[in-house]
């Protein structure tokens, strides 16, 4: 029975995980592009949404004290 060393196990794991990490990076890049595009197309709505969200977070934070 052949045993693998710790380094070989890590290298094997790295070889299996690396493509998944690259795929995740690409997906994040696509999502970032869509979000940026949406904000550029609808700046007023995004600003109002951010203000509303900030107001709600402040209300919840103040209520938690």
OpenMM code with the backbone's topology and positions (N, CA, C; nanometers):
from openmm import Vec3, app, unit

residues = "UNK UNK UNK UNK UNK UNK UNK UNK UNK UNK UNK UNK UNK UNK UNK UNK UNK UNK UNK UNK UNK UNK UNK UNK UNK UNK UNK UNK UNK UNK UNK UNK UNK UNK UNK UNK UNK UNK UNK UNK UNK UNK UNK UNK UNK UNK UNK UNK UNK UNK UNK UNK UNK UNK UNK UNK UNK UNK UNK UNK UNK UNK UNK UNK UNK".split()
positions = [
    Vec3(0.0845, -0.1173, 0.0000),
    Vec3(0.0000, 0.0000, 0.0000),
    Vec3(0.0893, 0.1239, 0.0000),
    Vec3(0.0625, 0.2136, -0.0922),
    Vec3(0.1436, 0.3344, -0.1044),
    Vec3(0.0776, 0.4482, -0.0276),
    Vec3(0.1548, 0.5184, 0.0502),
    Vec3(0.1003, 0.6326, 0.1241),
    Vec3(0.1444, 0.7605, 0.0555),
    Vec3(0.0554, 0.8571, 0.0568),
    Vec3(0.0904, 0.9868, -0.0018),
    Vec3(0.1393, 1.0788, 0.1085),
    Vec3(0.2277, 1.1644, 0.0720),
    Vec3(0.2802, 1.2575, 0.1702),
    Vec3(0.1837, 1.3743, 0.1860),
    Vec3(0.2068, 1.4481, 0.2898),
    Vec3(0.1232, 1.5654, 0.3168),
    Vec3(0.1318, 1.6634, 0.2007),
    Vec3(0.2519, 1.6868, 0.1469),
    Vec3(0.2706, 1.7801, 0.0373),
    Vec3(0.1939, 1.7333, -0.0870),
    Vec3(0.1988, 1.6048, -0.1162),
    Vec3(0.1259, 1.5527, -0.2314),
    Vec3(-0.0242, 1.5718, -0.2127),
    Vec3(-0.0729, 1.5527, -0.0912),
    Vec3(-0.2155, 1.5728, -0.0635),
    Vec3(-0.2544, 1.7182, -0.0837),
    Vec3(-0.1700, 1.8084, -0.0379),
    Vec3(-0.1972, 1.9515, -0.0543),
    Vec3(-0.1934, 1.9891, -0.2013),
    Vec3(-0.0958, 1.9363, -0.2755),
    Vec3(-0.0869, 1.9653, -0.4190),
    Vec3(-0.2102, 1.9138, -0.4930),
    Vec3(-0.2566, 1.7959, -0.4561),
    Vec3(-0.3755, 1.7389, -0.5184),
    Vec3(-0.4985, 1.8251, -0.4892),
    Vec3(-0.5115, 1.8648, -0.3647),
    Vec3(-0.6233, 1.9506, -0.3262),
    Vec3(-0.6170, 2.0831, -0.4015),
    Vec3(-0.4981, 2.1392, -0.4121),
    Vec3(-0.4796, 2.2655, -0.4836),
    Vec3(-0.5196, 2.2507, -0.6301),
    Vec3(-0.4819, 2.1410, -0.6919),
    Vec3(-0.5170, 2.1175, -0.8328),
    Vec3(-0.6675, 2.1059, -0.8526),
    Vec3(-0.7375, 2.0524, -0.7537),
    Vec3(-0.8825, 2.0376, -0.7653),
    Vec3(-0.9566, 2.1668, -0.7339),
    Vec3(-0.9030, 2.2479, -0.6439),
    Vec3(-0.9721, 2.3686, -0.5992),
    Vec3(-0.9454, 2.4879, -0.6912),
    Vec3(-0.8264, 2.4954, -0.7468),
    Vec3(-0.7874, 2.6111, -0.8291),
    Vec3(-0.8890, 2.6419, -0.9409),
    Vec3(-0.9359, 2.5441, -1.0189),
    Vec3(-1.0340, 2.5771, -1.1235),
    Vec3(-1.1648, 2.6340, -1.0669),
    Vec3(-1.2050, 2.5854, -0.9522),
    Vec3(-1.3275, 2.6366, -0.8904),
    Vec3(-1.3092, 2.7810, -0.8454),
    Vec3(-1.1917, 2.8134, -0.7951),
    Vec3(-1.1632, 2.9511, -0.7542),
    Vec3(-1.1628, 3.0422, -0.8760),
    Vec3(-1.1033, 2.9971, -0.9850),
    Vec3(-1.1007, 3.0781, -1.1076),
    Vec3(-1.2422, 3.1006, -1.1619),
    Vec3(-1.3248, 2.9972, -1.1559),
    Vec3(-1.4638, 3.0106, -1.2005),
    Vec3(-1.5391, 3.1103, -1.1129),
    Vec3(-1.5164, 3.1038, -0.9824),
    Vec3(-1.5815, 3.1981, -0.8907),
    Vec3(-1.5372, 3.3410, -0.9194),
    Vec3(-1.4081, 3.3615, -0.9487),
    Vec3(-1.3586, 3.4948, -0.9834),
    Vec3(-1.4289, 3.5474, -1.1080),
    Vec3(-1.4465, 3.4626, -1.2071),
    Vec3(-1.5133, 3.5047, -1.3301),
    Vec3(-1.6594, 3.5401, -1.3040),
    Vec3(-1.7268, 3.4603, -1.2231),
    Vec3(-1.8664, 3.4894, -1.1909),
    Vec3(-1.8789, 3.6204, -1.1140),
    Vec3(-1.7892, 3.6441, -1.0208),
    Vec3(-1.7914, 3.7695, -0.9447),
    Vec3(-1.7676, 3.8866, -1.0379),
    Vec3(-1.6768, 3.8709, -1.1333),
    Vec3(-1.6506, 3.9759, -1.2311),
    Vec3(-1.7743, 4.0074, -1.3142),
    Vec3(-1.8473, 3.9041, -1.3558),
    Vec3(-1.9702, 3.9253, -1.4341),
    Vec3(-2.0771, 3.9955, -1.3503),
    Vec3(-2.0939, 3.9517, -1.2264),
    Vec3(-2.1926, 4.0145, -1.1381),
    Vec3(-2.1550, 4.1602, -1.1130),
    Vec3(-2.0273, 4.1853, -1.0894),
    Vec3(-1.9810, 4.3222, -1.0673),
    Vec3(-2.0114, 4.4089, -1.1894),
    Vec3(-1.9899, 4.3556, -1.3076),
    Vec3(-2.0202, 4.4302, -1.4297),
    Vec3(-2.1680, 4.4619, -1.4419),
    Vec3(-2.2531, 4.3658, -1.4086),
    Vec3(-2.3980, 4.3905, -1.4165),
    Vec3(-2.4414, 4.4929, -1.3132),
    Vec3(-2.3862, 4.4852, -1.1934),
    Vec3(-2.4217, 4.5819, -1.0889),
    Vec3(-2.3762, 4.7215, -1.1288),
    Vec3(-2.2534, 4.7321, -1.1778),
    Vec3(-2.2013, 4.8617, -1.2216),
    Vec3(-2.2869, 4.9194, -1.3328),
    Vec3(-2.3263, 4.8353, -1.4250),
    Vec3(-2.4110, 4.8779, -1.5363),
    Vec3(-2.5478, 4.9258, -1.4859),
    Vec3(-2.6046, 4.8526, -1.3909),
    Vec3(-2.7346, 4.8913, -1.3364),
    Vec3(-2.7253, 5.0262, -1.2665),
    Vec3(-2.6198, 5.0452, -1.1889),
    Vec3(-2.6027, 5.1721, -1.1179),
    Vec3(-2.5846, 5.2866, -1.2171),
    Vec3(-2.5086, 5.2624, -1.3229),
    Vec3(-2.4882, 5.3667, -1.4237),
    Vec3(-2.6191, 5.4002, -1.4949),
    Vec3(-2.7050, 5.3020, -1.5157),
    Vec3(-2.8332, 5.3241, -1.5844),
    Vec3(-2.9389, 5.3853, -1.4925),
    Vec3(-2.9301, 5.3618, -1.3628),
    Vec3(-3.0316, 5.4068, -1.2671),
    Vec3(-2.9679, 5.4723, -1.1437),
    Vec3(-2.8934, 5.5817, -1.1614),
    Vec3(-2.8226, 5.6391, -1.0463),
    Vec3(-2.9158, 5.6952, -0.9391),
    Vec3(-3.0245, 5.7584, -0.9793),
    Vec3(-3.1146, 5.8185, -0.8798),
    Vec3(-3.1814, 5.7105, -0.7949),
    Vec3(-3.2275, 5.6049, -0.8580),
    Vec3(-3.2923, 5.4970, -0.7843),
    Vec3(-3.1942, 5.4313, -0.6872),
    Vec3(-3.0704, 5.4134, -0.7303),
    Vec3(-2.9698, 5.3522, -0.6434),
    Vec3(-2.9378, 5.4430, -0.5249),
    Vec3(-2.9293, 5.5727, -0.5507),
    Vec3(-2.9017, 5.6667, -0.4421),
    Vec3(-3.0160, 5.6679, -0.3409),
    Vec3(-3.1381, 5.6718, -0.3901),
    Vec3(-3.2535, 5.6692, -0.2991),
    Vec3(-3.2596, 5.5374, -0.2213),
    Vec3(-3.2288, 5.4291, -0.2885),
    Vec3(-3.2270, 5.2994, -0.2208),
    Vec3(-3.1208, 5.2945, -0.1128),
    Vec3(-3.0029, 5.3502, -0.1415),
    Vec3(-2.8954, 5.3520, -0.0419),
    Vec3(-2.9341, 5.4384, 0.0778),
    Vec3(-2.9980, 5.5519, 0.0512),
    Vec3(-3.0426, 5.6385, 0.1615),
    Vec3(-3.1478, 5.5678, 0.2468),
    Vec3(-3.2420, 5.5022, 0.1814),
    Vec3(-3.3468, 5.4303, 0.2552),
    Vec3(-3.2868, 5.3171, 0.3384),
    Vec3(-3.1947, 5.2442, 0.2805),
    Vec3(-3.1306, 5.1353, 0.3541),
    Vec3(-3.0515, 5.1891, 0.4730),
    Vec3(-2.9802, 5.2988, 0.4535),
    Vec3(-2.9062, 5.3604, 0.5627),
    Vec3(-2.9981, 5.4051, 0.6749),
    Vec3(-3.1121, 5.4626, 0.6374),
    Vec3(-3.2101, 5.5069, 0.7368),
    Vec3(-3.2620, 5.3874, 0.8176),
    Vec3(-3.2950, 5.2786, 0.7478),
    Vec3(-3.3464, 5.1601, 0.8175),
    Vec3(-3.2421, 5.0992, 0.9102),
    Vec3(-3.1185, 5.0926, 0.8646),
    Vec3(-3.0117, 5.0372, 0.9486),
    Vec3(-2.9918, 5.1246, 1.0722),
    Vec3(-2.9961, 5.2563, 1.0535),
    Vec3(-2.9809, 5.3473, 1.1675),
    Vec3(-3.0960, 5.3296, 1.2661),
    Vec3(-3.2175, 5.3128, 1.2153),
    Vec3(-3.3328, 5.2922, 1.3039),
    Vec3(-3.3187, 5.1633, 1.3845),
    Vec3(-3.2770, 5.0583, 1.3175),
    Vec3(-3.2610, 4.9302, 1.3870),
    Vec3(-3.1477, 4.9407, 1.4897),
    Vec3(-3.0376, 5.0048, 1.4523),
    Vec3(-2.9245, 5.0190, 1.5442),
    Vec3(-2.9645, 5.1031, 1.6651),
    Vec3(-3.0395, 5.2078, 1.6429),
    Vec3(-3.0815, 5.2939, 1.7536),
    Vec3(-3.1780, 5.2165, 1.8446),
    Vec3(-3.2643, 5.1363, 1.7858),
    Vec3(-3.3613, 5.0591, 1.8626),
    Vec3(-3.2945, 4.9496, 1.9459),
    Vec3(-3.1796, 4.9007, 1.9014),
    Vec3(-3.1100, 4.7920, 1.9706),
    Vec3(-3.0433, 4.8365, 2.0988),
    Vec3(-3.0214, 4.9634, 2.1175),
    Vec3(-2.9510, 5.0112, 2.2383),
    Vec3(-3.0287, 4.9834, 2.3616),
] * unit.nanometer
topology = app.Topology()
chain = topology.addChain("A")
for resn in residues:
    res = topology.addResidue(resn, chain)
    for name in ("N", "CA", "C"):
        topology.addAtom(name, app.Element.getBySymbol(name[0]), res)
